[in-house]
Amino acid sequence: MRTSIATVCLSGGLVEKLHACAAAGFDGIEIMDSDLTAADESPEEIRALCARLGLTIDLFQPLRDVESVAGDVFADNLRRARAKFDVMQRLGATMILLCSNVGTATEPDPDVAVKQLGALADAAAEYGISIAYESLAWGRYVSDYRDAWRLVKRADRPNLGVCLDSFHVLSRGHDPAGIAEIDAEKLFFLQLADAPAMDLDVLTWSRHHRLFPGEGDFDLTDFLSHVLRAGYAGPLSLEVFNDTFRQTDVTRTAAHAIRSLRWLYDRTAALNAWTDEQLDAPQPPRAVDFVEITGDDLSSLEQAMQQLGFVFGGGHRTKSVRLWRAGEANIILTEQGHGRDAHLAGLGFVVDDARAAARRAVAIGAPPAFRRTRSGDAELPAVSAPDGTGVYWNSNSAANTWLGEFEGGDTAGPTSLSGVIDHLNMAHPWHEFDEAALFNTSALALEAETTADVPGPRGLVRSRVMRTADGAVRLAMNLSPPTASTLPSHVAVRVDDAIAVAERARAAGLAFLSIPDNYYDDLEARFGLDPQLLGRLRELDLLYDRDAEGTFIHFYTPTVGNLFFEIVERQGAYDGYGAASAPVRLAAQRDHGQS
Amino acid sequence: MRTSIATVCLSGGLVEKLHACAAAGFDGIEIMDSDLTAADESPEEIRALCARLGLTIDLFQPLRDVESVAGDVFADNLRRARAKFDVMQRLGATMILLCSNVGTATEPDPDVAVKQLGALADAAAEYGISIAYESLAWGRYVSDYRDAWRLVKRADRPNLGVCLDSFHVLSRGHDPAGIAEIDAEKLFFLQLADAPAMDLDVLTWSRHHRLFPGEGDFDLTDFLSHVLRAGYAGPLSLEVFNDTFRQTDVTRTAAHAIRSLRWLYDRTAALNAWTDEQLDAPQPPRAVDFVEITGDDLSSLEQAMQQLGFVFGGGHRTKSVRLWRAGEANIILTEQGHGRDAHLAGLGFVVDDARAAARRAVAIGAPPAFRRTRSGDAELPAVSAPDGTGVYWNSNSAANTWLGEFEGGDTAGPTSLSGVIDHLNMAHPWHEFDEAALFNTSALALEAETTADVPGPRGLVRSRVMRTADGAVRLAMNLSPPTASTLPSHVAVRVDDAIAVAERARAAGLAFLSIPDNYYDDLEARFGLDPQLLGRLRELDLLYDRDAEGTFIHFYTPTVGNLFFEIVERQGAYDGYGAASAPVRLAAQRDHGQS
């Protein structure tokens, strides 16, 4: 697979875009004319820089609105085109993208388009240039890739073919099965973009909301399968117009972009059983092995954990790391925060083959992470998530591997609190949300639930849970609004009897997040709860939810640094997270949250 | 006119929302149930606080999905409703909003809805509560206000009426003329919201993109005219769900909100010729009187102005203020930047009646600004724009008023550079853009041109020109992307011969913003320019545009502090701003912009 990316996906000037693409590992690039026009460097300099960086210029995009026009307009269009062919010769680019006419088309007769495309191709041939003709979803007369192919076929020039763009095909709901009808040698170029399902006009949708593959709702695996089965042999190129990526760090976006292509190609190879092409298979984790929290001073977190019923599991034999346990829930504390407050620094997952899981993540583009060990310590292959969180994989249960590295714990057996990690709630700045979601899909093999917006006092918080099918591992991702400082993360521990845990913790002096009385009046109105239960909830500052499947009781500790704990109890088959209570929690944290 | 606002329009907790609404001058509020639920304060405390602040609780919104359901579901809905009626009694609220059922409606028969609305009204009557029934644009069976009115009429209860919401009517394209059919005493409540024209599903559009009146594309003046002519006598209430306002400063948003209502009511009164209700009439300015630039050190700006051909117009006789002139263009420099870089600090406009213009702006809600004068100085009534820029009005030409306050200038007659202020380009942070646009409409009587997105190296820049019909005054507003620092502003001076000005300025040693060679290759491709003209443009770093109406030649000085100058020449009836060159300018400023 050769990879390519359009320069419009990235922020900055052309030269820095080229450096970022090369650093990320792309094989080539598509240059949008406006990027060249705004650059100080001459086409010859850009050509030489690409050569040094090992990037091919796969496509140049300088022309719009050429065909299906009156004769005098076409004559001027041909003049424009020749001027751009000159630039392409200086640039060393040999393929031009031509989008179907949007703005100036006046001649609906396909014969006119065929004749003008042919004439343009003949002019291009003088320069050794090929033309990839693409139907835009909002093209005036040509807005379906099958129509573009009909015109190209009729024009019948060796240097005239089609460019397929997943957005233009899938946004219109066109069936990609028709790609099989296109002659393989006429499939000149392929542009890939994902997008969220939106009921929005296709032009605005395309210009502002495209996403990298795996981040939206299009079935790109199916689409790419059709294209590759039809015999396409060119690069897979990303063309993603996105308001966010246009303004975020170019190096980071380029690295993010190539991970999406690698993930997509691997899924497509797996779907088609191209066994020699595949990465290690995705392994949805079987369980959370541990959660690592780091910070300068974690003593108040340790106190809260003990008040909740966690048991001290020992100190690490070679590192200043402490373990706290609640049944199956292992929390590792590392007091070396480098001046930072308490935060979620690492996640361990149990999988069948830890080395393969890490190999896959690295192959997709995650940087390997290092775990300092001494002889006898467990091997936990690891990578860094995009936000810097360490991700560790373990092929065994904790008891069989790293648990023995901890010494001096209170007990070797089950702790007094029988718990398990229910979910982890991680906050991401708005411009890193999609990147984190792609990592969770591609490297962690999690699947996304529907995204929800939760109103908080500082703005809407976008929330998306990514999970395994069985719910054993759930990462709830929160997107912080631009004006807000990053929201805290939290670790939710599931217990059998949240009320009993709350009572014990309260008796031990733990102050929970304070919940307003009005909330309980509202609970009564919504659910008509038993007065005794309502009284217990109110007294203990517990939150409650109920749906057709079951019941959810939960509460929160105050926030320490950038982190807090949640204790949850699921009754019946309740599978949610108490979303209806989230606005109350967000408001309470703002008023009373910090311990 | 009584004014009201829904608490969902604002950020923060309920108590701070109430304080902000009172400070802005609202008469009442609508409380969204979720705001009360999340508040620590009891309903009795909120009631007492509202009483102290002089706010009436005009509406409470705690119920959804009540009518058109099966009998057992309705019984539970009635129980829910009674629990909320209890809360309302504690709150002292007497009107409830009921939206047409979206989620649980199963009975399409209108008889069921009529019967259940009647039963709900009877229950509410026991508590002294009225019900305002509103058709949501995406209601299951009721999504047209005329259907809601039919049900209300048939249910025929004294405490059951309709609530009209401009969004739900206008987003569906329903004709507001039908409002005349509703009995005046059944018009219980009115919610107002504007919105941009979008081809987006109506639910998403409503939940995220509503705007305050005057900031979107709805004809609210016409809508409100229909409602008031039909006999509505309740408050005008804002219900604006907007992702931005949810996260911005609550005091500022409340002040912003009430300005939109005052503007809307005034326009409606003017449309209907309710002469006793109107503010001073809007006065589109006849010209820009002066531009004031402030900063700690303006010497390099002065040098650039002299190199461009501006003439020193003298020092102010009582203040450390200097005047530079180029024909009709007056630039006033004040070197008291309080540690800030050069920035645009004030704008003077010529109008027929300066006092009336200022009176109108103050009545709408702009804070009056103070101009220190001594006896004999001109009277220039002034207000502060939302971003702090001073806005001054002058009933005379400069020559007749303040020009005589400056002494020791180089010349009293016309300057060597014959110029006029063509436009001012002002940058606004993304979350203050709509507020600034409303100020330009309501206080400055400017009208908006179409909004455009310009790709820059740090993201898309949204650009909207607000102008007088004759083009004598044009403010180009730029919205900076969230990750970018604020873009610089600029002052564009129109001259008769931009090439001659550029040559003189170049000879005087002024370095213009450097434009890449590739830009000129692109110009040639686009326009097939005369080689001699192209050579001059290239040599002098001039930008060029052409359309069916005429030609535009322009260039930029380097940025000083937060400001730069543009020199423009308009040939023929060219009415644009060289938008096609803007990406090149933005890229060049990033690379070479700061002097």
Interface residues (C-beta under 8 A of the other chain):
Chain A: V8 S11 G12 G13 D33 S34 L36 T37 A38 A39 D40 E41 S42 P43 P62 D76 R79 R80 A83 K84 V87 M198 D199 L200 D201 T204 R207 D243 R246 Q247 T248 W430 H431 D453 P455 P457 R458 G459 L460 P481 P482 T483 A484 S514 P516 D517 N518 Y519 D521 D522 E524 A525 R526 G528 P583 V584 L586 A587 A588 R590 D591
Chain B: V8 S11 G12 G13 D33 S34 L36 T37 A38 A39 D40 E41 S42 P43 P62 D76 R79 R80 A83 K84 V87 M198 D199 L200 D201 T204 R207 H208 D243 R246 Q247 T248 W430 H431 D453 P455 P457 R458 G459 L460 P481 P482 T483 A484 S514 P516 D517 N518 Y519 D521 D522 E524 A525 R526 G528 P583 V584 L586 A587 A588 R590 D591
